[in-house]
């Protein structure tokens, strides 16, 4: 597998250096280069900190800025950031209101963020929201319970807007946990992931196969099936999402179609159109939408669909102004 890189060992660090240089008006290195941070911190605001392994770009660094994250910690490819990275981020971005850690539900991420929180407890007020939005609920080599996948964008945006308006730590924790039952995602892969260090695919698919319910680290899904039409693929991933969500009056649907890194925009917009048609036929009318490549699995070909059913307050927070390298409105 050919890549634009000097080596697998330096890929993440060199990519982050280029990212900071490209977005220096919004993002800077913190902690001597151990994490990325918002260039201009807002005093007295709860610091929102997230992170994960490299290979998921633009998550999380792409969402640093006004109305979203204050810091993002990045580990090696598909490897959790270390507790000292997270601790350094808390020390540098806490301006007096404490820190909220937004953590995807993977064993390594949860363990390292919890360890960092314990280390920082004597000098910071800290709480944590764990994102668990994967509708492909089943045995996983990396997590217990639902995995945190593309729904992480929704959590970071809504909590970021609430922190920006001045919500305190307890209110942010309540808001994040309240969103969880109304947020689901599911993905499909047409090709596995090639990890730079070993140049091997995490799973291999035949030319006529697809994997339903994949994770964002190249984990196999719930089932391997014969490649189907786009209509059938969308049905296979949207139907379980609807089955798990409490559709009710007064909620505002947000629909996201997210590419995994190896899927072109022409296919993502096709998938969005089909997903929207499927949902509308089921009586779910999206009020806001997002289509693009946001939470990747390196070069995996495929996409995920995320549906969030937002309360009036959550919907207003989603629509609130944001200025990051990836999202800006």
Buried (B, 14 or more C-beta within 10 A) or exposed (E): EEEEEEEBEEBBEEBBEEBBEEBEEBBBBBBEEBBBBBBEBBEEBBBBBBBBBBBBBBBBBBBBBBBBBBBBBBBBBBBBBBBBBBBBBBBBBBBEBBBBBBBBBBEBBBEBBBBBBEBBEEEBBBBBBBBBBBBBBEEBEBBEEBBBBBBBBBBBBBBBBBBBEEBBBEBBBEBBEEBBEBBBBBBBBBBBBBBBEEEEBBBEBEEEBBBBBBBBBBBBBBEBBEEBEEEEBBBBBBBBBBEBBEBEEEBBBBBBBBBBBBBEEEBBEBBBBBBBEBBEEEEBEBEBEBBBBBBBBBBBBBBBBBBBBBBEEBBBBBBBEBBBBBBEE
